[in-house]
Amino acid sequence: MNRFFNLLLVPFLAISLNANAAQGNDYSTEEIVRYTLDCMADNGGLSDESFYYCTCRLDHLAAQISFSDYEEGRTFERNRAMVGEKGGFFRDSERGEGMYEKLVKAREIAASQCTLVKKVTR
């Protein structure tokens, strides 16, 4: 049954989360699905509980920060740990640092607005 759930999840995510485009944000369907699946993996795996939590977080994140700012902040976040001159380019970027701070603040707000409810089983 879990395999069946996994086979249906990605198309379901693509269809259901595409509603974000209608809400006026500019996040691509690919990024919406990627964010949701990564978030679900970090928060208990593929379940209804983590799905609702992660889509809630993404909705609040998208309300706080445009996709271009999100993407720029993620690029800075990913590459600033790179060693050497290439990493220095990112570490020394005031704009990158500003976008990263904006991303962190948007994440904090999104996390504060959503609650992950755990299913209790006996």
N, C-alpha and C positions, 0 to 999 in steps of 0.2 A: 504494500500500500504506500509506503514511503517513497518508493521509486516512482509510482504513478503520480504522487503529489509533486515530486521534483520535475517530472516531464511536463506537467501542466502549469507549473509555477512561472516559468520564464515567459511564455506567451501571455499568461494572465497578467503578469506585471507590465509587460509592454502595452497591452490594451488598456488596462485599468489606470495605469499611471500616466498614460498619454493625455489624460484629462487635465494634467497640469498645464499643458500648452494652451488649453482653452481658458485657464485662469489668468493668463497674461504673463507668466514667466517665460524665460527663454532657455530653460534647461532642455537639452536634447533627450530623447527617449533613451538613448544608449546610456547617458550619464545617470538618468533617473533609475534605470534598472541596475546599473553597476553600483550606485550608492546604496540602493535598497538591499541588494544581495550582500554587499560587504557589511552593511550595518546588521543585517540579520545574522550573518556568520559570527559577528562580534557579540551578539545579544541572544544567544540561545539556539541558534540554528533556524531552520525552515519551519516556522510555526505561524499560526494566525496571530499569536500575541506579538511576536517580534515583527511580523509584517505590518501590523497596525502601528506599532511603536515607531518603526523606521520610516514609514510613509508620513506619519505625523511630523517627525523630525525634519524630513525633507521639505514638507510643505512650509513649515515655519522658517527653515533655512532659506528657502527660495523667496519668502516674503521679506527677508532681511538683506539679502545680497544678490546682485545680478549674477547671471551665469558667467559673464566675462570676468567679473571681480572674483568669483568663486574659483574659476579656472586659474587665474593669475595667482591667487593665494595658495592654491594647491600645488602649483608649479614651484613656487618659492619654498613651500613646506617640504616638498619632495627633494629638491635639489640643494638646499642650503647645507645639508649634511655631507655633500660630496666633498672629497678631499682635494686639495690643491687649488690651482688657479681657477678652474671651472667652478668649483664650489664658492670661491671667493667672490666671483661675479655676483652670485646670488646673495651671499652673506653681506656684501657691501651695498646692496640695493635698498635705498630708502623707500622707494616705491614698493618693492617687493615686501619689505617689512611691514609697510602700512597695509598692504592687501592681506598679508598673513594675519595681522592683528584684527582686521575687519572680519576675516573668516573665523577666527577664534571666538570673537564676540558673538557673531551670528550663530555659531555652534552652541555656545553657552545659552543663549536665549532659546534656541530650538530645543535643547535638552531640558530646559526648565519648564517648557510648555507641554511636554509629553511624558507619560508614565508608562513604564513597561510593566504590564500585569502578568504575573506568572500563574499558570494553570496549576491548581492544587489537585493532586491525584492520590489515591490511597493505595 
